[in-house]
Amino acid sequence: MKSIKKIVVFVIVLHVCNSAGALKPDTIYSWKPDAMGLMYKEYDVKTSDGYTLKAWFCPAQTALSDDSIKYYSQLNSMREYKYKPDTVKKPTIIICNGDGGNMQQLVGFAAVYCWFGFNVMTFDWRGFGESQAFPVDTNVVAYPEFILDYDAVVDFTKQLPTVDSDRMGVFGFSTGAFMSFYIAAKRPEIKAMVGRGIFTCYADIIENLKKINPTRPLIIPETMDDYSPKNNWHDFKKPVFLIVGDLDERTPKENSIEILQNVKSNVRELWIVDKAGHGGWEAPEIIDRYLFIKKTVQFFQENL
């Protein structure tokens, strides 16, 4: 197992946190999980409306040494994906990106959770990464179709032979936390959720977003808030852990507090990270990086 310090370095280098506001897709992968020495498999996931999404599945695994990673890199070859029919099924975390970039930003987190014994699935929304092209208006905050993407990934993941379908969790950042809340509320397969920088609904944060960038038009699709925590917390009964920066102006801590006051969960945890903002170098996972890893790993270990 790599040291906690080395794990944290990987998270910082590979994760660029996106902010809730409007869509900023990136269609190029500068790295994939093999950059971390991770054994993984690429999948094409079909949505109910016919789109194809790119997904990376990383099974629970031990970390390679730095020398081994260098060896594979010199060979220009990734670590071979191996699966034995008698492999014990593992708890699995689906990590959901925010509204910008693509899933390459999640590789550091995928490595952390794999090394701690979880399978990890990451995926890209339609129009992002190598998922099928989709006409994205960069002034739109999010598309309702992303829920179809998330549903398809849950359906696909639970059927994989190394996945314990009774021990699946979701972890979302910002817009991804918004989407993850709905998926956790509605999908019985999802047993626990972690959300960083979540918000109650777009109607509640639109003024915050306009203050940050007054000249940028922001478009909220008419049905988008049907999927919001505010419209679904009465159905939410799963263990939930919300993380937010004390200085977050995009998704203020009051949003997380209100959500936890209204869910029906027996396990509800809140961590307000001192001196942290919403994203970038001010994100909670950067400001208090060691504790972020410790707390999220512990939450999933206890609830999956």
N, C-alpha and C positions, 0 to 999 in steps of 0.2 A: 504493500500500500504506500502510495506516495505520501509524503508528509503534508500536513494541513497547510503549511506555508506554500508548498509547491502547487497544491490544488487551488489555492486562492489566486496565485499568479495566473494560472490558466483562465480562471473565471474573469479576471480583470482584462486580460489580453483579448479574450475571444468574445466577451459579451459587451455589446454597445447597446445601452438601454434606450428604448424608444419612448417618446412621450405621447400621451393622448392628445389629439388635436386634429390631424388629418392624415391621409394616407401618403406614404412615401415608399413605394415598393422598390426593391432592388432585385434584378433578375440574374445577377452574377454571383456565383459562389467562389470566394477567394480561397476557401478551405472547406474541408469536409471532416467528419469525425476521425478519419485515419490520421489527420494532422496531430491528433492527441494519442495516436497509437491505439485507437479504439477499433475493435472488431464491430462491424456494423453491416447492415443490408439496406439497400435502397428499394423502395416500393413505389409503385404507381397505384394510387387509391382513387377509385371512381366514386363520384358523388351521385346523389339521387337524381340530379338534373343533368348528368352527363359530362361533368368536368373531371379532368384528371389532375390529381394533386401529387406532388412529390413529397415523400416521407422518408425519414431515416430511422431505422430501428436499431438500437444498441442494446444487446443483451447484457445482463449483469455479468461482470467480468473483473478480473484482477488487472491492475495497472501494469503496463510495461515499464521497464527501466528506460532511462534516457538513452542508453546505448542501443537498446532494441528499437526504439523509435527512430533513431538516427539510421540504423541498419535498414529498416523498411523504407525509409525516405531515400536512401542512396540507391536502393533497388527500384525506386519508383513503383513500389508495390505495397498495397495495404495488407494489414493483418487478415489472414484468411478467416472467413466467417464459418464457424463450425457448430453444428447442431447434432446432438445425439438424441434418438427417439426416447430414451429413458431420462432425459434431462428433467430435473425437478422444476416445476413451474414457479415463476417468481412474481412478486408484486411488481406492478408496472406504473410508471408515471408518464403521463402525456404532458409535455411542456408546450405551452402556447405562446407564440410571439405577440408583440404589440402591433402597432400600426405602421411600422417602417422597417426597412432593411429586409432581411429574410432569416431563415432558421440557422444560418451559419453562426449567428450571434449566440445561439443556445448550446453550442458544442461544449463550452466549458462546463456548463451546468450538467449536460448529459454525462460528461465524464465523472463529475462528482458523484452523481446518484448511481451510476453503474458501478463505480468502485465501492460504494457502500451497499451493494447487493440488490439494487433495483434494475429492472429493465427500463429503458427510456425510449419513448417515441417522440420525435419532433416532426413537424410538417409545415408546409407553406400554404397560405391562403391562395386561392385562384388569383392569378395576376402577379404573384410574388415568386421569387426564386425560379425554379424550373417547373413549377406548376403551370397548368394550361393558361394561356393568355386570356385576359379578361379586361374589358375597357374600364380602367380605373381613372376616376376623376380625383385628382390629388387634393381637391377641396372638400371631398366627402369625408366625414369622420369615420365611417365604417359602413359596410354593406350587410344587409340582412342575410345575403347568400353565404356569408362566412359561417353562419350557424349550420348550414347544410354541409359545409366543409368539415366542421368540427364533428358533426354527427357521423359523417362517413369515416373519419379517422377512428372514432371510438368503435364503430362497428367492425372495422378492419382489424384493429389492435386486439380486441377481445378474442378473435379467432386464431391468433398466432399460437403455435404449439408450445412455446415457452412462457406464455402469459397466463398467470392465474387470474381468470376473469372475475373472481370474487374479491380481488385485491387490486383494484385500479384507482388511481388518483389523478388529479389534474393540478397544474401549476401554471398560472398565467400572469403576464406582466401588462399592466395598464389596460389597453383595449383588450388584450388577451385575458386579463383578469375578469373584465366585464363579461366576455364570452364564456369563460370557464365557470363563472357563477351559474349562468343559465344552464349549461350542460350538466353541472353537478346537481342542480335542482331537479332537472327533468330526467336524467339518465340513471336508472337503478344500479347500473354497473359501476358507477363512480361512487366511491366510498368516502373520499376526503378531498379537500381542496385547499390549496395555498394561493393567495392572491396578493400581488404587490402593486400598490398604486391603483386601487380599484375606486370606482365612483358609483353613486346611487343610480344616476341616469344622466343622459346627455342634457336634458332640459335643466338639470341642476348645476351643471358645470360649464354650460356654454358661455356665460358671462365671464368666468375665469379665463377661458380660452381666448375670448375676444380682447380681454385686457392685456394678455401676453403678446398677442399679435393683432392689433386693431385693424390693420389693412387687409388681412387675409379673409376672404369669404369662407364661411364654414357651412357646409350643407349636411343636414341630418335627414336621412331617409325617413319617410313618414312612419314606417313601422319599426324603426330601430329600437325605440324604447320599450317595445313589447317584450324585448329580451333582457331588459335591465334588471339589476338586483331589486330596485324599488318595486317593480311589478311582479317579482317572483320570490321575494323573501318569505312570503307566507307558506311556500312549499318547501323551503330549504331546511333539511333536518340532518345534514351530514356534518361531521367534524370539519371545522373551517378555521384557518389561520390567516389573518390579514396583516400585512406589513405596509407601513407608510412612513414617509419622511416627515419629520416635525415641521420642516420648512417647505413642504410640497404645496405649490400654488396652483397646480393643474388639477390634482385630485386631492384636495385637502383632507387632513386626518378626520375631520367631522363626518366625511362620507363613510369611512370605515367604521367609525363609532356608531353611526346610525344604522348601518347594515347589521352589525352584530347585536344591536338592541332589538332588532326585528326578526332575525332568523329564529327557527325553532330548534336549533342544534343544542345537544347536551354538551358538546365540546366546541367552545368558541374562544379563540385566542386572538389577542391584538398586540402588536409590537410597533410602537411609535419610535422611530429611530432618530435620536437626537442629532441635530445639525445636518440632517439629510434632506435633499429635495426630491424631485420626481425622477429625473433620469440623468444620463451621462455620468460625469465624474462626481455628481452630487447624489447619485442614486443610493438607496439604503444598502444595496449589495456591494457597493464600493466603500461607502463611509464606514460601515461596521461589518466588513467582509467576513471575518472569522466567525463572528456570532451568527451572521446570516446563514452560513453553511450549517453550523451546528444546530441552530434552531429548526431549520427546514428539514434537515435529515431526521432529527429526533421526532418531529411531528409526523412525518410519514412512517417512520418505524413504529410509532405508537398507534397509528390509526389505519394502517393497511395490513 
